[in-house]
Amino acid sequence: MSTILLLNGRVINEGADQKKDILVENDIIARIDNDLSGLKADRIIDLEGKIVIPGVIDDQVHFREPGLTHKATIYSEAKAAVAGGVTSFMEMPNTVPNATTLKLLEEKYQIASQNSLANYSFFLGATNDNIEEVLCADPEKICGIKIFMGSSTGNMLVNNAGALELLFAKSPMLIATHCEDETTIKNNAEACRQQYGNNVPWSAHAEIRSKEACYKSSSYAVELAKKHGSRLHVLHISTEDEIALFDNRMPLKDKKITSEVCIHHLWFDKDDYAQKGALIKWNPSVKEKYHKESLFRAMLDDLLDIIATDHAPHTLEEKGADYWGAPSGGPLIQHSLVAMLEFYHQGKISLEKIVEKMAHNPAICFQIRDRGYIREGYKADIVVVDLNNSWKVSKGNLLYQCQWSPLEGQVFHSKVTHTIVSGHLAYENGKFDETQKGQRLAFSR
C-alpha cells in the first residue's frame, strides 16, 4: 500500500473552506480529519498556507491523437493538463480517423492507458448514419455522444434532420452538442468575402460565426431535447442570447438540459482580435464584450453549469495563414484553473464557486463515479495551489506540444504546486512522476 499524508491544507470543497488533513491510501482518499499528524505515511507533505481542491475535470478537449499528432498528442496535452491542476479530461471525436465507431474509440482508450498522466474518457462521434453504433455504446464506459450541429475542425457536421431526430430520441446517454447554424455561417462568410476578399480582419470572425448562428442551432438542440426527453449538454455557450435557453435554477442533478462556458469566452472579447488575431480564432467565436460579461454573470447565477476549455491546439505555422486558411482553436488546459483564480484575485468569483464549476459540476453532470469531490472513499484526485505565487506565461514554461499560448505574457498570481491523480503524486513543484498513468473514468448510469 502506498500512502500520502497532506497536512495543514486549506480545503475548498462542497461550499466549505476548512483547514483539514487528508490521508491517501493507494488511489483512494482514506481519511479526512482536523489532525492526522500522528499518522505515518510513505510521503508527508506540509501544505501550510496553500489551498487544496478536488482535481479539475475538463469535459471538452481536443488532444489530436490519432492522426493529427503534429499538433498534439494525448501524452503531451495530458502532462500540460496535470501541471495546470486538471486531473481528468473528456476528449472529442474529431481526430483522424473520426472516432465514430466503438472499435476506433477503444483504440483511443488504449493510447490513453499507455500514455496519459491524467484520467480520461472519450466521446463517441455521431454522424448522419451511425445510429446503430450509438445504440451499442455502454453508458457506464464512455462519457457521451458528441454531435457537431455546426462544422468545425474535422468537419463532422450532422445536418440531416431525420438523423438528429433519431439520435435525440434513442441515444442511451448524454448528448453533447457543438451548436452553430451552418446556413447562417455560410451566408455570413459569403457576405464577408464579397466585402473583404482574402483580406478579412480577424474581428470579422465574430460576425461570420455570429450570435444568430449560435442561437438558432442551440435553440434547435434544446427543442429536440425537450421533444424527446433527451439528456442534452450544450458545449461552449458564447452569447448572451443563448443564456435564456437555460433559465432553470433547479439542482444540477435534476437537470435534463445543461450547458458549459469556456475560459476563452470569459477571458477575451472582440477587441482582443486587434492584438491576438488568429490566436483567439475559435468556433464558436469570441464576441463583443457584453457577451463576455453576461456569460460571467450567468455562470455565477448557475444558468451555465460547467467551466471548460475546448483545448484545441494547432501549430503556429497553421495559425499563420490568412483568415480563410487559419484553423480555429487554441491551447488552454495548462492555464484554465489559474485563469479562473485570477478572477478570484480580482474579486469576481469565490474559490468555492470555482471548485463547483470546474470539479463538482462536471462530476454531477456526467455522473462520474467517485470523483469531483474531496470525500472519504472517493478517488484521490487532489490539487494544491499557492494563491500567492506570481509567475508569467512564456514559451519557456509552456508544456503544450504546439509551444504557444494566447495567454503568453500574462502574469498569474496563483500557481499549482502539486497534482495527485488517482492517488499518484504526478506533479510536484514543476517536476513530473510518470511512473503511473491516469485511470479510465467510469460513470454511474
C-alpha positions in Angstrom: 0.0 0.0 0.0 1.3 3.5 -0.9 0.3 6.4 1.3 0.4 10.2 1.1 -0.4 12.4 4.1 -1.4 16.0 3.3 -1.2 18.2 6.4 -2.5 21.7 7.2 -4.1 22.4 3.9 -7.0 24.8 3.5 -9.5 22.6 1.8 -12.0 24.2 -0.5 -14.8 21.6 -1.1 -18.6 21.4 -1.2 -19.1 25.0 -0.4 -16.8 25.0 2.6 -13.3 26.5 3.3 -11.7 24.5 6.2 -8.3 23.5 7.4 -8.1 19.7 7.1 -5.6 16.9 6.9 -6.0 14.2 4.2 -4.7 10.7 4.1 -4.5 9.0 0.7 -4.1 5.2 0.5 -3.4 3.8 -2.9 -5.9 5.6 -5.2 -8.4 6.4 -2.5 -9.0 9.2 -0.1 -8.9 7.2 3.1 -9.4 9.8 5.9 -10.2 13.5 6.2 -9.8 15.0 9.7 -8.8 18.0 11.7 -5.5 16.5 12.8 -3.9 13.4 11.3 -0.3 14.5 12.1 0.3 11.4 14.3 -0.1 9.0 11.4 2.7 7.5 9.4 2.8 7.6 5.6 5.2 7.0 2.7 5.1 10.7 1.9 4.1 13.5 4.3 3.6 17.0 2.8 3.0 20.1 4.9 0.6 22.4 2.9 0.6 25.3 5.4 -0.6 28.4 3.6 -1.9 26.6 0.5 -5.3 25.7 -0.7 -6.4 22.1 -1.5 -9.1 21.4 -4.1 -10.6 18.5 -6.0 -8.9 17.9 -9.3 -10.3 19.9 -12.2 -12.4 17.9 -14.7 -12.4 19.3 -18.2 -15.3 18.0 -20.2 -14.2 19.3 -23.6 -10.7 18.9 -25.0 -9.1 18.0 -28.4 -5.8 16.2 -27.9 -5.4 15.4 -31.6 -4.5 11.8 -31.4 -4.7 9.7 -33.6 -4.0 11.3 -37.0 -3.1 14.9 -36.0 -0.1 14.3 -33.8 1.9 17.1 -35.5 -0.4 19.4 -33.4 -0.5 17.5 -30.1 -0.7 14.0 -28.5 -2.5 12.5 -25.6 0.8 12.3 -23.8 1.8 15.9 -24.3 -1.5 17.5 -23.5 -2.3 15.3 -20.5 1.0 16.4 -19.0 0.1 20.1 -19.6 -3.3 19.3 -18.0 -1.8 17.8 -14.9 0.6 20.8 -14.5 -2.5 23.0 -14.6 -4.4 21.1 -12.0 -6.7 19.2 -14.4 -6.8 15.6 -13.3 -9.5 14.3 -15.7 -10.4 15.1 -19.3 -13.0 14.1 -21.8 -11.8 14.2 -25.4 -13.6 14.8 -28.6 -14.0 12.5 -31.6 -12.8 14.8 -34.5 -9.4 13.0 -34.7 -8.3 11.1 -37.8 -10.0 8.8 -38.4 -13.1 10.3 -36.7 -14.0 8.3 -33.6 -17.4 7.3 -34.8 -17.2 3.5 -34.1 -16.7 1.7 -30.8 -13.6 0.0 -32.3 -11.9 3.3 -33.1 -13.0 4.7 -29.7 -11.4 1.7 -27.9 -8.1 2.4 -29.8 -8.1 5.9 -28.3 -8.6 4.4 -24.8 -5.7 2.1 -25.4 -3.4 5.0 -26.3 -4.5 6.9 -23.2 -4.0 3.8 -20.9 -0.3 3.8 -22.0 0.4 7.5 -22.3 -2.0 9.7 -20.3 -0.8 11.1 -17.0 -4.4 12.3 -16.3 -7.6 10.3 -16.0 -9.5 10.1 -19.3 -12.7 9.4 -21.2 -13.6 9.8 -24.9 -16.8 10.9 -26.7 -18.3 8.7 -29.4 -18.9 10.9 -32.5 -22.3 10.9 -34.1 -22.8 11.0 -37.9 -25.8 11.2 -40.2 -25.8 7.4 -40.4 -24.2 5.7 -37.3 -27.2 5.4 -35.0 -26.7 1.7 -34.6 -23.2 2.3 -33.3 -24.6 4.9 -30.8 -27.2 2.4 -29.5 -24.4 -0.1 -28.8 -22.5 2.2 -26.6 -22.2 1.4 -22.9 -23.2 4.4 -20.8 -21.0 3.3 -17.9 -17.9 3.2 -20.0 -17.9 6.4 -22.2 -18.7 10.0 -21.3 -21.2 10.7 -24.0 -22.2 11.1 -27.6 -20.9 14.2 -29.5 -22.9 15.8 -32.2 -21.5 18.6 -34.3 -24.6 20.7 -35.2 -22.2 23.1 -36.9 -19.0 22.3 -38.7 -15.6 22.9 -37.1 -12.1 21.3 -37.2 -12.5 17.9 -38.8 -16.0 18.7 -40.2 -18.1 16.0 -38.6 -21.3 18.0 -39.3 -24.6 16.2 -38.6 -27.1 18.1 -40.7 -29.7 15.5 -41.6 -32.9 16.3 -39.7 -34.0 12.7 -39.6 -30.7 11.6 -38.2 -30.8 14.3 -35.5 -34.4 13.2 -34.5 -33.2 9.6 -34.2 -30.1 10.5 -32.2 -32.0 12.6 -29.8 -34.8 10.1 -29.5 -32.6 7.0 -29.0 -29.3 8.0 -27.5 -28.6 5.8 -24.4 -26.6 8.6 -22.7 -25.7 12.3 -22.6 -25.6 14.1 -25.9 -23.0 16.9 -26.1 -23.5 19.4 -28.9 -21.5 21.9 -30.8 -24.2 24.4 -31.9 -23.7 26.8 -34.8 -26.2 27.0 -37.7 -24.3 26.1 -40.9 -26.5 28.0 -43.4 -26.2 31.2 -41.4 -22.4 30.9 -41.2 -22.1 30.2 -44.9 -24.2 33.3 -45.8 -22.2 35.5 -43.4 -18.9 34.1 -44.8 -20.0 34.9 -48.4 -21.0 38.4 -47.5 -17.7 38.9 -45.8 -15.8 37.5 -48.7 -17.6 39.9 -51.0 -16.7 42.8 -48.7 -13.1 42.0 -47.9 -11.9 39.3 -50.4 -8.9 37.5 -48.9 -8.1 40.3 -46.5 -10.7 39.6 -43.9 -10.0 41.2 -40.5 -9.8 38.7 -37.6 -12.6 40.6 -35.8 -15.0 39.6 -38.6 -14.9 36.1 -37.2 -17.5 37.3 -34.6 -19.7 38.4 -37.5 -19.3 35.2 -39.5 -19.7 32.9 -36.6 -22.5 35.2 -35.3 -24.7 35.2 -32.3 -27.6 34.5 -34.6 -25.9 31.3 -35.8 -25.3 30.2 -32.3 -28.8 30.8 -31.0 -30.5 29.2 -34.0 -28.6 26.0 -33.5 -28.7 25.9 -29.7 -32.4 26.6 -29.6 -32.9 23.8 -32.1 -30.9 21.4 -29.9 -32.9 22.4 -26.8 -36.2 21.9 -28.8 -35.1 18.4 -29.8 -34.1 17.5 -26.3 -37.4 18.7 -24.8 -39.3 16.8 -27.5 -37.6 13.5 -26.9 -36.7 13.9 -23.2 -33.0 13.6 -24.1 -30.1 14.3 -21.8 -28.5 17.3 -23.6 -25.3 19.2 -22.7 -24.7 22.2 -24.9 -21.0 23.0 -25.2 -19.2 26.4 -25.2 -22.0 28.8 -24.9 -20.7 32.1 -26.3 -23.6 34.6 -26.4 -25.9 36.5 -24.1 -28.8 35.4 -26.3 -28.4 31.7 -25.6 -28.5 32.1 -21.8 -32.3 32.3 -21.8 -32.4 28.7 -23.1 -31.0 27.5 -19.7 -33.1 29.6 -17.3 -33.6 26.8 -14.8 -32.1 27.0 -11.4 -33.1 23.5 -10.2 -30.4 21.3 -8.7 -27.9 20.2 -11.4 -28.6 16.5 -10.7 -32.2 17.1 -11.7 -31.5 19.0 -15.0 -32.0 17.2 -18.3 -30.6 20.1 -20.3 -27.2 21.6 -19.1 -24.6 24.0 -20.5 -21.0 24.9 -20.4 -18.9 28.1 -20.8 -15.3 28.1 -21.8 -12.3 30.0 -20.4 -11.7 32.0 -23.7 -15.3 33.3 -23.8 -14.9 34.6 -20.2 -11.4 36.0 -20.8 -11.3 37.5 -24.3 -13.7 39.7 -26.3 -13.9 41.1 -29.8 -11.5 44.0 -29.0 -8.7 41.4 -28.4 -8.6 40.4 -32.1 -6.6 43.5 -32.8 -3.7 42.2 -30.8 -4.2 38.4 -30.8 -5.6 37.8 -34.3 -5.7 34.1 -35.3 -4.6 33.0 -31.8 -8.1 33.7 -30.5 -9.9 32.4 -33.5 -12.3 29.7 -32.0 -15.6 28.2 -33.0 -17.9 29.5 -31.7 -16.2 32.8 -31.9 -15.1 35.2 -29.3 -17.7 38.0 -29.5 -18.4 41.5 -28.1 -17.6 42.4 -24.6 -21.2 42.5 -23.4 -21.4 38.7 -24.2 -18.4 38.0 -22.1 -19.8 40.0 -19.2 -23.3 38.3 -19.5 -21.7 34.8 -19.6 -19.8 35.5 -16.4 -22.9 36.6 -14.6 -24.9 33.6 -15.9 -22.2 31.3 -14.7 -22.3 32.8 -11.2 -26.1 32.6 -11.3 -25.9 28.8 -12.1 -27.6 29.2 -15.5 -24.3 28.0 -17.1 -23.2 24.8 -15.3 -19.6 24.0 -16.1 -16.4 25.8 -16.9 -14.2 24.0 -19.5 -11.5 24.9 -22.1 -12.3 23.4 -25.5 -8.5 23.0 -25.6 -7.7 22.6 -29.3 -4.1 23.2 -30.3 -2.8 23.9 -33.8 0.8 24.7 -34.9 1.9 28.3 -35.1 2.5 27.7 -38.8 -1.1 26.7 -39.3 -2.3 29.7 -37.3 0.0 31.9 -39.5 -2.3 31.6 -42.6 -4.8 34.3 -43.6 -8.3 34.3 -42.2 -9.7 31.7 -44.6 -6.8 29.3 -44.0 -6.1 29.6 -40.3 -7.8 26.9 -38.3 -10.0 27.6 -35.3 -9.0 26.6 -31.8 -6.2 27.1 -29.3 -4.4 25.6 -26.3 -5.7 26.5 -22.8 -5.7 23.5 -20.4 -2.5 24.3 -18.6 -3.9 27.7 -17.6 -7.6 27.2 -17.1 -7.5 26.9 -13.3 -5.1 29.8 -12.8 -7.1 31.9 -15.2 -10.2 31.4 -13.0 -8.1 32.0 -9.9 -7.1 35.3 -11.4 -10.8 36.3 -11.4 -10.8 35.3 -7.8 -8.0 37.7 -7.1 -10.0 40.4 -8.9 -12.9 39.8 -6.5 -15.2 38.5 -9.3 -15.7 34.9 -8.1 -15.2 32.8 -4.9 -12.9 29.9 -4.5 -16.0 27.7 -3.7 -17.7 28.7 -6.9 -14.6 27.9 -9.0 -14.4 24.4 -7.4 -18.1 23.9 -8.0 -17.9 24.8 -11.7 -14.7 23.0 -12.5 -14.8 19.9 -10.3 -18.1 19.2 -8.6 -20.4 20.1 -11.5 -18.7 18.1 -14.3 -18.8 15.1 -12.0 -22.6 15.6 -11.4 -23.4 16.4 -15.0 -21.6 13.4 -16.4 -22.4 11.1 -13.4 -18.7 10.4 -13.0 -18.2 7.6 -10.4 -16.4 8.6 -7.2 -14.6 11.7 -8.4 -15.0 15.5 -8.4 -15.0 15.9 -4.6 -12.7 15.5 -1.6 -14.6 12.8 0.2 -13.6 9.7 2.1 -13.8 6.7 -0.2 -13.6 8.8 -3.4 -10.7 8.6 -5.9 -7.8 10.8 -4.8 -7.8 13.5 -7.4 -6.3 16.4 -5.5 -4.7 19.7 -6.4 -2.7 22.0 -4.3 -2.4 25.7 -5.1 -0.3 28.6 -3.8 -2.5 31.6 -4.1 0.4 34.0 -3.6 3.0 32.9 -6.1 3.2 35.1 -9.2 4.6 34.0 -12.5 4.4 34.9 -16.2 3.3 32.7 -19.0 6.2 32.3 -21.5 7.3 29.9 -24.1 9.8 28.5 -21.6 7.2 27.3 -19.3 4.6 26.0 -21.8 4.0 22.3 -21.9 1.8 22.2 -25.0 3.4 20.4 -27.9 2.4 23.4 -30.2 4.6 25.6 -27.9 2.4 28.7 -28.0 -0.5 30.2 -25.9 -2.9 33.1 -26.4 -2.0 33.9 -22.8 1.7 34.4 -23.3 2.9 37.4 -21.3 0.0 37.1 -18.8 1.1 37.3 -15.2 -0.9 34.9 -12.9 -0.9 35.3 -9.2 -1.6 31.7 -8.3 0.5 28.6 -9.1 -0.4 24.9 -9.0 2.3 23.2 -6.8 1.0 19.6 -6.5 -1.3 17.4 -8.5 -2.4 14.0 -7.3 -4.1 11.8 -10.0 -5.9 8.7 -8.7 -3.6 8.6 -5.6 -0.4 9.2 -7.6 1.6 12.3 -7.0 2.1 13.1 -10.7 3.3 16.7 -10.4 5.2 18.5 -7.7 6.8 21.9 -8.0 7.4 21.7 -11.7 8.5 18.1 -11.8 6.6 15.1 -13.1 6.5 11.5 -11.8 5.3 9.4 -14.9 5.7 6.0 -13.3 1.9 5.7 -13.1 -0.7 6.7 -15.6 -4.2 8.0 -15.1 -7.3 5.9 -14.9 -10.3 5.4 -17.3 -13.3 7.3 -15.9 -16.4 5.3 -15.0 -19.9 6.5 -15.0 -22.9 5.7 -12.6 -25.7 5.5 -15.1 
